[in-house]
Amino acid sequence: MSGSKIPEILETYEADLLAEWHQELAASNARKGLIKEAELQEECREFLRLLRIAVQQGDLTNVQATAWKEVREMLMSVSRTRSQKGFTPSETAVFVFSFKQPLFKRLRQQLQDPIELGDVIWEATVLLDQLGLLTVEAHQKTREEIILRQQEEMMELSTPVVKLWDGILALPIIGTLDSARTQVVMESLLQKIVETGSAIAIIDITGVPTVDTLTAQHLLKTVTAARLMGADCIISGIRPQIAQTIVYLGIDLTGVITKATLADALLVALKQVGAAINRLPAK
């Protein structure tokens, strides 16, 4: 397979290829407002420069080889930037795939032997397809990272630790309590215990739709961790249905104070820290 012609074409006609490629990108880019023209031109120049270097010293059939490291890093950077700007995976891959037209056009002009032309075009196709798929994979990975980070931020926002009184914290839990969320809950509670020096933590599960064995285990882990930090826990929000479920499942809450409402739990906590609420006499 005659792969030597591709480095030669890239070297000799770099300026022409760059101009024609940029025209292809401009024609195919329906969302021009997402990226500046100067930025796009700079990306094209840098990619073509790195591509020319890589094809001169590397295997054109394996873009995972060491010679292609800088090309891969550059394309991953382009993909991350486009993903963050709102480009779709297809729109991101066009950055590489649109280079086929100017490159194939130049190959047809320079190669007269049909067999040689077919071999080189196939080689260029395999190469650019690999690079294009690399941009799609990098784009998808970036989107997954963004979604994961947003989920983590949402979990942190959905598990606020509130200081109710000197020495008393409240942790209202809303929604399902799974392993990942339990970790966030535990870290938030322990951090707040350290910051405030609180001795009592009220874990309110009024907003938890159901309690199963796994949920109860997660709650007990949180209670145990808080105790190790020197804080006692009170679980509030024990509705009749949840109480029946806990009894039915045989979940052992021995040693853990439970209350039906957050208000009831607060009264117990105030008593434990030596405080009390007194009603003012009616005027």
C-alpha positions in Angstrom: 0.0 0.0 0.0 1.5 3.3 -1.1 1.2 5.5 2.0 4.1 7.7 1.1 2.0 9.9 -1.1 -0.1 11.3 1.8 2.8 12.9 3.6 4.0 14.3 0.3 0.6 15.8 -0.6 0.2 17.3 2.9 3.7 18.8 2.7 3.4 20.2 -0.8 -0.1 21.5 -0.8 -0.6 22.5 2.9 -1.8 26.0 2.2 -4.2 25.0 -0.6 -5.6 22.1 1.5 -6.1 24.5 4.5 -8.0 27.0 2.4 -10.2 24.4 0.8 -10.8 22.6 4.1 -11.9 25.9 5.7 -14.4 26.4 2.9 -15.8 22.9 3.6 -16.1 23.7 7.3 -17.8 27.0 6.7 -20.3 25.4 4.3 -21.1 22.6 6.8 -21.2 24.6 10.0 -24.8 25.5 10.6 -24.0 26.9 14.1 -21.4 29.5 13.3 -22.3 31.5 16.3 -20.9 28.9 18.7 -17.3 29.4 17.6 -15.3 32.4 16.3 -13.9 32.4 12.8 -10.4 33.1 14.0 -10.5 30.3 16.5 -11.7 27.8 13.8 -8.9 28.9 11.5 -6.3 28.4 14.2 -7.6 24.9 15.0 -7.4 24.0 11.3 -3.9 25.2 11.0 -2.7 23.4 14.2 -4.4 20.1 13.2 -3.0 20.1 9.7 0.5 20.9 11.1 0.4 18.1 13.6 -1.2 15.7 11.0 1.6 16.4 8.6 4.3 15.7 11.2 2.5 12.5 12.4 2.1 10.9 8.9 5.8 11.5 8.2 6.9 9.5 11.2 4.1 7.2 12.2 1.9 4.3 11.1 -1.1 5.6 9.2 -3.2 2.7 10.3 -2.8 3.1 14.0 -3.6 6.5 15.5 -3.0 5.1 19.0 0.7 4.9 18.3 3.2 7.3 20.0 3.7 9.3 16.9 0.0 10.4 17.0 0.0 11.5 20.6 0.0 15.3 19.9 -2.8 14.8 17.2 -4.9 12.9 19.7 -4.4 15.5 22.4 -5.3 18.3 20.1 -8.5 16.6 18.9 -9.5 15.8 22.4 -9.1 19.4 23.3 -11.2 20.5 20.3 -13.9 18.0 21.2 -14.0 19.1 24.9 -14.3 22.7 23.8 -17.1 22.0 21.3 -18.9 19.8 23.8 -18.9 22.7 26.4 -20.1 25.1 23.7 -23.1 23.0 22.8 -21.9 21.2 19.6 -23.4 17.8 19.0 -21.1 14.7 18.5 -21.8 14.8 14.7 -21.0 18.5 14.5 -17.8 17.9 16.3 -16.8 15.0 14.1 -17.3 17.2 11.0 -14.1 19.0 12.0 -12.1 16.0 10.8 -14.5 14.4 8.2 -14.8 17.6 6.2 -11.0 17.4 5.5 -11.7 14.3 3.3 -13.0 16.3 0.4 -10.0 18.6 -0.2 -7.5 15.8 0.5 -9.2 13.3 -1.9 -9.5 16.0 -4.5 -5.8 16.7 -4.4 -5.0 13.0 -4.5 -7.1 12.5 -7.6 -5.2 15.3 -9.2 -1.8 14.0 -8.4 -2.2 10.2 -8.8 -2.9 8.9 -12.3 -2.7 5.1 -11.6 -6.2 4.0 -10.6 -4.9 1.2 -8.4 -2.5 3.4 -6.6 -5.2 6.1 -6.2 -7.6 3.6 -4.8 -5.0 2.3 -2.3 -4.1 5.8 -1.1 -7.7 7.0 -0.8 -8.6 3.9 1.2 -5.6 4.6 3.5 -6.6 8.2 4.0 -10.2 7.1 4.6 -9.2 4.7 7.4 -6.9 7.3 8.9 -9.5 10.1 9.0 -12.3 7.8 10.1 -10.2 6.8 13.1 -9.5 10.5 14.0 -13.1 11.4 13.5 -14.3 8.6 15.8 -11.7 9.8 18.3 -13.4 13.2 18.4 -16.8 11.6 19.0 -15.5 9.5 21.9 -13.8 12.5 23.4 -17.0 14.5 23.0 -19.1 11.8 24.7 -16.6 11.5 27.5 -16.8 15.2 28.2 -20.6 15.2 28.2 -20.6 12.3 30.7 -18.2 14.1 32.9 -20.4 17.3 32.8 -23.5 15.2 33.6 -21.7 13.4 36.5 -20.5 16.7 37.9 -24.0 18.2 37.7 -25.4 15.1 39.4 -22.9 15.5 42.2 -23.7 19.2 42.6 -27.4 18.4 42.7 -26.8 15.8 45.4 -24.9 18.3 47.4 -27.6 20.9 47.0 -30.3 18.4 47.9 -28.6 17.4 51.2 -28.1 20.7 53.1 -27.0 20.6 56.7 -28.7 23.3 58.7 -27.8 24.7 62.1 -31.0 24.8 64.1 -29.5 25.8 67.4 -26.2 26.0 69.2 -24.9 22.5 69.1 -27.9 21.2 67.0 -27.8 20.3 63.3 -30.6 19.2 61.0 -30.1 17.2 57.8 -33.4 17.0 55.8 -33.3 14.2 53.3 -35.6 14.3 50.3 -35.8 11.4 47.8 -34.2 8.0 47.6 -31.1 7.4 49.7 -28.6 5.2 47.6 -25.0 4.4 48.2 -23.6 7.4 46.3 -25.9 9.8 48.0 -25.2 8.3 51.4 -21.6 9.1 50.9 -22.4 12.8 50.1 -24.8 12.9 53.1 -22.2 11.5 55.4 -19.4 13.8 54.3 -21.6 16.9 54.5 -22.9 16.0 58.0 -19.4 15.1 59.4 -17.9 18.2 57.9 -20.6 20.4 59.5 -20.1 18.6 62.9 -16.4 19.5 62.8 -17.1 23.1 61.8 -19.7 23.8 64.4 -18.8 21.4 67.2 -22.4 20.3 67.4 -23.4 17.4 69.7 -26.7 16.6 68.2 -27.7 15.9 64.6 -31.3 15.4 63.5 -31.7 13.3 60.3 -35.2 14.1 59.0 -36.5 11.5 56.5 -40.0 13.0 56.0 -39.2 13.5 52.3 -37.9 9.9 51.8 -40.8 8.1 50.0 -40.0 4.5 51.2 -37.5 2.9 53.6 -36.2 -0.6 52.7 -33.4 -2.6 54.2 -30.7 -0.9 52.1 -32.0 2.6 53.0 -32.0 1.7 56.7 -28.4 0.4 56.4 -27.4 3.7 54.8 -29.1 5.6 57.7 -27.4 3.5 60.3 -24.0 4.0 58.6 -24.5 7.8 58.8 -25.6 7.6 62.5 -22.5 5.5 63.3 -20.1 7.9 61.5 -21.7 10.9 63.4 -21.2 9.0 66.7 -17.6 8.5 66.0 -17.3 12.2 65.6 -18.9 12.7 69.0 -22.4 13.6 67.9 -25.6 11.8 68.7 -28.3 11.4 66.1 -32.0 11.6 66.2 -34.1 10.3 63.2 -37.3 12.2 62.6 -40.0 11.8 60.1 -41.0 8.3 61.0 -44.5 8.0 59.5 -46.8 5.1 60.3 -46.1 3.4 57.0 -42.3 3.6 57.5 -42.7 2.4 61.1 -44.6 -0.6 60.0 -42.0 -1.3 57.2 -39.1 -1.1 59.7 -40.8 -3.5 62.1 -41.7 -5.9 59.2 -38.1 -5.9 57.9 -36.7 -6.5 61.4 -34.4 -3.4 61.2 -32.7 -2.8 64.5 -32.8 0.9 65.5 -31.9 0.1 69.1 -30.0 3.0 70.6 -31.3 5.5 68.0 -33.9 8.0 69.1 -36.7 8.3 66.6 -39.5 10.8 66.4 -42.5 11.3 64.2 -41.8 15.0 63.3 -38.8 17.3 63.1 -40.5 19.5 65.8 -40.6 16.6 68.2 -36.9 15.8 67.5 -35.9 19.4 68.1 -37.6 19.4 71.5 -35.6 16.3 72.4 -32.4 17.8 71.1 -32.9 21.1 73.0 -33.4 19.1 76.2 -30.2 17.2 75.6 -28.1 20.4 75.2 -29.7 21.9 78.3 -32.0 24.3 76.5 -35.8 24.7 76.5 -38.6 26.6 74.7 -41.0 28.5 76.9 -44.2 30.0 75.7 -44.7 33.7 76.4 -47.8 34.5 78.5 -50.7 35.8 76.5 -51.1 39.5 76.6 
